[in-house]
């Protein structure tokens, strides 16, 4: 189904999603992108990702599924970059709880290489960060 899945942001939601994708899509290459060296190290060590990088363009290059798990106020710059580096026909999703501003940004222009679907998984926790990752957080939802 997917050849390369890029998860941007490896906190609770992103890290848990990366771990779930490794199980659900065993033939896909799962790439984690984060500014946190700790998150990159933990995700690699726990084998939640095949590859980890702090370089957004490198991590998203050629990806056919990209999930934004970052604060929603930085989505638009990521979408602009994604349009240049993702695989043609890619699917871009998010896990943000706020949808009005996300959809406004995503629909503010025409994207040539991807389709955007705003999502909000009905999962979560009061905990945060890579230390709170739960590989079964998305069970029943993927």
Long-range contacts (C-beta under 8 A, 24 or more apart in sequence): 1-25, 1-27, 1-28, 2-28, 2-64, 2-65, 3-27, 3-28, 3-29, 3-64, 3-87, 4-28, 4-29, 4-31, 4-62, 4-63, 4-64, 4-65, 4-87, 5-29, 5-30, 5-31, 5-63, 5-64, 5-65, 5-66, 5-67, 6-30, 6-31, 6-32, 6-33, 6-59, 6-60, 6-63, 6-65, 6-66, 6-67, 7-31, 7-32, 7-33, 7-49, 7-67, 7-69, 8-33, 8-34, 8-56, 8-59, 8-60, 8-66, 8-67, 8-68, 8-69, 8-70, 8-78, 9-33, 9-34, 9-68, 9-69, 9-70, 10-34, 10-36, 10-39, 10-40, 10-42, 10-43, 10-49, 10-52, 10-69, 10-130, 10-133, 11-39, 11-69, 11-128, 11-129, 11-130, 11-132, 12-124, 12-125, 12-127, 12-128, 12-129, 12-132, 12-133, 12-134, 12-137, 13-69, 13-95, 13-121, 13-123, 13-124, 13-137, 14-67, 14-69, 14-70, 14-95, 15-39, 15-42, 15-43, 15-48, 15-130, 15-132, 15-133, 16-123, 16-133, 16-134, 16-135, 16-137, 16-138, 17-67, 17-69, 17-95, 17-137, 17-138, 18-43, 18-48, 18-49, 19-46, 19-48, 19-133, 19-135, 20-135, 20-136, 20-137, 20-138, 20-139, 20-142, 21-142, 22-47, 22-48, 22-49, 22-50, 23-135, 24-142, 28-65, 31-59, 31-60, 31-63, 32-59, 33-59, 33-60, 36-130, 38-130, 39-129, 39-130, 42-130, 42-131, 42-133, 43-130, 46-133, 48-133, 48-135, 56-81, 57-81, 57-84, 57-85, 60-85, 60-86, 61-85, 61-86, 62-86, 62-87, 63-87, 63-90, 64-89, 64-90, 64-91, 65-90, 65-91, 65-93, 66-90, 66-91, 66-92, 66-93, 66-114, 67-92, 67-93, 67-94, 67-95, 68-92, 68-93, 68-94, 68-95, 68-96, 69-94, 69-95, 71-96, 72-96, 72-98, 72-101, 72-102, 73-101, 75-102, 75-105, 75-106, 76-105, 76-108, 79-105, 79-106, 79-111, 79-116, 82-111, 82-113, 82-114, 83-111, 83-112, 83-113, 83-114, 84-113, 86-113, 86-114, 87-113, 88-113, 89-113, 89-114, 89-115, 90-114, 90-115, 91-115, 91-117, 92-116, 92-117, 93-117, 93-118, 93-119, 94-118, 94-119, 95-119, 95-120, 95-121, 96-120
